[in-house]
């Protein structure tokens, strides 16, 4: 508000977007600023498409009673609609670095009028290798701008970036780890790798589970888990880096609206998804970096609500678990149920393992009788010879048809 640069250290779910968006909107409105075509006045950089979209939606909501225009650009989507919105003019631009650099290089965007720069999730931007793009973008901006940098962690790289971008910043810190997990009930479940899918089904069928994100470490694992959930009758969709932007948007919309109550995601979705009502987060696989555990479980217990986080830990993940517990400075208690005895084998089905239907989905019809192998063999139709009816008789048309006899040639004896 006072025009100073800002360094904010705050965990996800602590209201960072409102912290920088509301003062920005207020400053633009009070000064009566209006952006020219292709020349935004404020630039917000985000590491992922999902986070950029979420920030954009929040800003639109905050500024709906003002005349301030905002737009969002990111890769993985058709650039033409984004170009048209830039040509109309927007005071606030939310962007991912790659698409921003691309459109600027093509001449569809100029950063020469930017007065406010915000880097959200700066540590994630660095993790994803955007440091070079950020330096190039900063070189395109006026030097007399106001800059704010927000990060969940304060690593050496983040300190170096803040020193490069910020001028005598005011530092604001919200105690990250403890605050982020204070209202989240955490449990771990020791389960062999081969039994993880069965354990997941058991957990999802608990009555308290209403809306859940299941995290995997790899894109391949997220697809595999989703396919098995769908095959078992659960309402689920996947979101990962291999999905197109349209597919990811559709999956998020189905999850928001309740068409799917299970979202299987990689860490690409661990930050930036702000969806109310997520009751549980399940770590199907522990993350590679312990910090991502905090970001993952932060999808629940949003805006002061309570939440639950379960982690399925196999024999190869013991070290990762210890690193996580060291980071959050608390041991994660074990889940107090005996899944070893309650889990069915893969070829069995019990009432506990039957998938719980989505509340918005129609009630399932009566179950079909499971016919045995002998009955299937008995009901298998017999092969018939060509032109033969099921009873084994020749068809009528064929029965009437008799072979023609050739008449003997007459011998002319009068020759």
N, C-alpha and C positions, 0 to 999 in steps of 0.2 A: 504493500500500500504506500510506502514511503519512497518507492523507486529504487531501493537497494537490491543488489543481487542476493540470492538466497540459496543456501545449501540445506536441503531437508533430508534427514535420515529417519525414515518411517517405514514400518512394515506394511504389507498389503492389508487393505481393509480398514485403514485408519483415517480415511477421508482426505487423501492427498488431492484428488481431483478437485474437490470443492475448494481446497486451500489455495490452489493457483487459479482456478477458473473464475471464481467469484470476484476477486480483486481485478483480474484482467477485464472482465466484462464491465465492471464498475468504472475502471479507468477509461476504457474506450467510449462508454456511454457519456461520462461526465465531460470529456473533451470534445464530444461530437465528431469523432473521427469517422471517416468514410474511406474505404479502400478503393483504389482504382482497379481496372481490369488486370488480372494476372498478378497483382501486387498486394499480397496479404499484409496486414499490420502485425499480426501475432502468429508465431509458429510453435507448434507443439510436436515434438518428436517422440515416437513410441516404438518399441522393438518389434511388435507383432501386429498383424492385421486385426486380431481380436481386441487387443488393448486399444488400438487406434479407434476402432469402431465404438468401443465402450466409452472412451473419452468424448468422442464426437456426440454420442447420444446424450451424455450427461450435460455437455455444454449447451446443446439445443434445448434441453429441458430447463436449465438454469436461465437461459436468455430468451425464453419464449415470449416474455412480455416486453422485450426490447426490439429495436430495429436492427440489431447486430446480426450479420450473416456469418455462417460458418460452413465449412465443407471438409471432407476427409478424402485423402488419396492413399492408396496402398497397392502393392503388387498382387499378382494373381487374379486380377480382374481387368475387364476391358477399360482401357485408358480414355476412350472417347467421351463417355459421360462425365468423367472427372475433369477432362479438359474443358468441356462446355460449362461446367460449374465455375471453374477458375476464370473463364472469360467473362462471366457475368459479374464477378467480383465477390470477394469474401473477406471480412475483417479478420477472421480466425481460421487458420489452416491447421488441421491435424494430419500428420503424415508419418509414414515409415521412411527411413532414409533412402532405401533403394529407389522407390518410385519417385520420391522428391528429386533425387539427382537426375533421374531419367527424364522427367518432364522439364526440368530446368535446362538440361543439355539440348532438348529439342526446341527450346524457345517458348514453351507454353507457360512459363512461370518465371517471375523475377522476385528475388529476396531483398532487393535494395531498399524496400520501405518497411522492413520488419523492425518494430520497436520492442517487442516482447518475445523472448525465446524461453521455452520450457523443455527440459529433457526429463521425461518420466521413465522410471525403471532404468536409470543410467547404468547400473551394474549389469542388467540384462543386455542392454545395448552393447556393452563391452564384451560380454560373454559370446555374443552372436557375431563378433568381428566387425562391428560398425565404426570402430575408432577412426579409421581413415576417412570414411564418409562424413563423420561428425566434424572432423577438422576442416574438410573441404567446405562443408556447409557453413561453418562458423566464419570462414574467410569471405564468404559471399554477403555476410550480414553487416549492417552499419556498426561501427564501434561504440556508438553511444546508446546502445540498446540496454534493456534490463533483462537479466538472465536468471532463471531458477533451475536448479538441478535437484532431482529427487532420486534417492536410492534406498534400497532396503538394507544394504550392507555398505560398510566403509572400508573397502580394500585399498591397496596401494594404487591400483589402476584408477579407482574412482577418485582418490585424492589428487592424482596427477591430472585427471581430466578437469576436476573442479578448479585446480590451480591455473589451468590453461584457459578456461571459459569465464571464470568468475572474477570480479574485481571487489576485493575486500567484502566478501559476503557475510551476511548474518546467518549463523548456523542454528537450526532448530532440530532437535532430536526427540523422538518419541521412543521410549525404551522398547525395542523391537520384539525380541523373542518372547518374553514373558507376556506382554500385552496381547500378542497375536494368538497365543494358545490358551489364554486364561479360561475362556469359556468353552473350550473344546475338550470333551472327554476322549482320551486316547487309550487305545489298547493294541497290543500286539498278539498275533496268533502264530505259533510255530507250526508249520505245515509243510510237508514235502512238496517239491515242485510239481510232481504228478497229481497231487491232490488239490492244488490251488483252485482249479476251476470248480470243483465240487464244493470246496469251502466257500467260494464266492457265492454260489447258488444258495447255500444254507444261510449266509448272512443277509442276502437280498430278500429272503422270504420272511425275515423278522418283521413284525407288525409295525415297529417304530420307523422303519425305513420308508420314507416317502419320496424323496428325490435325491439321487446319489450320483457322484462322479467317481468313476473307477480309473485310477491312474496306472499306466504301464510305462516301462522304460523305453520301449522301442515302438516304431510305427507298425512293424510286423506283428508284435504282440497285441497291440490294440485291435488290429483287424481280426486276429485269431480269436481273441476273447469275445469280441462282439459277435462273430459268426456263431460261436458256441452258445452264447446267450440267446440269440435269435432262434437257433435250432431248438433250444430248451423251452421256448415260448415266452421269453422275457421281451419287454418293449425297450429296445436299446438302439443307440447309434454311436458312431465313432467319429472322432475329430483328431486329425494328425497332419503332419506336414506333407504327406502324399496326396491329401485331398485337395481338390480345386477350391477356390474361394467360394464359389456358389454352393458346392457340397457342404463346406464347413458352415456357411451361413444357414443353410436349410437345417442342418443337424442342430445348431444352436437354437433356431426358432422352434423346432419340434420339442426340444428340451425345455425351453422357456414356457411354451404354451401347455406343456404336460402331455403332448402326444407320445413322447418317449420320456420315461422317468429315470432312465439310466443313460449316462453319457460316459463313454470310454474314451479317455484322452491321454495323450503324451504330455510332456512338460511344456509343449508349445501353448497349451491352454491353461497352464498352472497360474499364469498371471494375466490379468486383464478381463477375465470373465467375472462379472459382477451380477450374479443372478440370485434373487431372494429365494428363500425357502429351501435351500439345499440342506437336507437333514444330516447327510452322512457323506464322508469321503473315505474311499477304500483304496489303500495302496496295494494293488495286486502285485506290484514289484516295487521295492524301495528305490528311490532315485539315486543316481550316480553321485550327486553332490548333496551333502546333508542340508544345505540351505534350501534346496528345492522342496524338502519335506515340509518346511514351514510354509512355503508358498502354496504347496498343494493343499494342505489341510486348512489354509486360510480361505478356501472357497466356501467353507461352512462357517457358522457363527458370525455372519455378517451383520453389521449395524446393531450390535448389542445382543443378537440372538445367541442361543446355545447350539452346539453342534457336536457331532461324534466323528472320530477318525479311527479306522481300523487298519492295521497293517499286517499283511500276510508275509511271513518271513520264513524263507527256506534255509537249508543248510549252507548255502553259498553267500547269504546276506548278513551273516553275523557281524562282520566288521562294519558294514554300512549302518547297522542298527546301533552299534556302540558309538559311532561317530555322530549319529543323530541325537542320541541321549546325552552325549557330551555337549552338543551344541545347545540343546534346550535346557540343559542343566537339571534334568529330571529323568529318572528311569521310567520307561513306559510299562505299565502293568500288563500282565498277560490277560487274555480274554478268559472269563470264568465259565466256559462251557467245554464239554468233552467232545470235540468234533471227531476225534479218532473213532469213537464208537457210534456216533450219530450219522457219520457220512455214509451214504450208499455207495456201492460200487457202480462202475460205469454202466453195467447192464441191468441195474435194478432201479426201481422207482418207488419212492415212499411218499406218504403225505407231506413230510417235511421238505422233500426235494422238489415237489411240484411247484412250478413257477407261479408267483403271485401275479395276478393279472393287474394291468393298469386300471385305476379307478374309472378313467374316462372310456375305457374299452368296453364293448358289449360283453355280456356274460357268456361264457363258453357253453356250447351245446353239449348234449349227452355224449359221453365217451363211447367210441366204437368198440365193439367186442373184438378182442385180440384173438384171431383165429390161429390155430396151431399149424405147424408145418405139414402134418399129415392131411389136414383139411384142405390146405392150399394145393397140395399135390392132387387130392381127390377131385378138386374143382377145376383143375387145369384142363382145358378143352383138348379132346383127342384130335390128332391130325386126320384130315379126310383126304381121300383121293380126289383128284380134279373131277368136277361135275357130280359130286356125290353129296347128298343131303346129310344132315346130322344123324338121321336114322340109318344111314348106310345104303339107302335105295337110290337108284338113278333118278335124276330129276325128270319130270314128266316130259319136257321137251326132248330130252335125250332118250327117254324110253321109247317114244313113238318113232324116233328116227332109226330106221333099219338100214343096214348096209345094202347098197345097190348091187344087184347081180348083173354081170355083163352077159348079154345074150350071145350065144355062139354064132359065128359067122356062117351064113348059108353058102354051101358049095354049089356052084353052077355046074350041073351034070349034063346039061344039054349042049355043051361046047363041042 
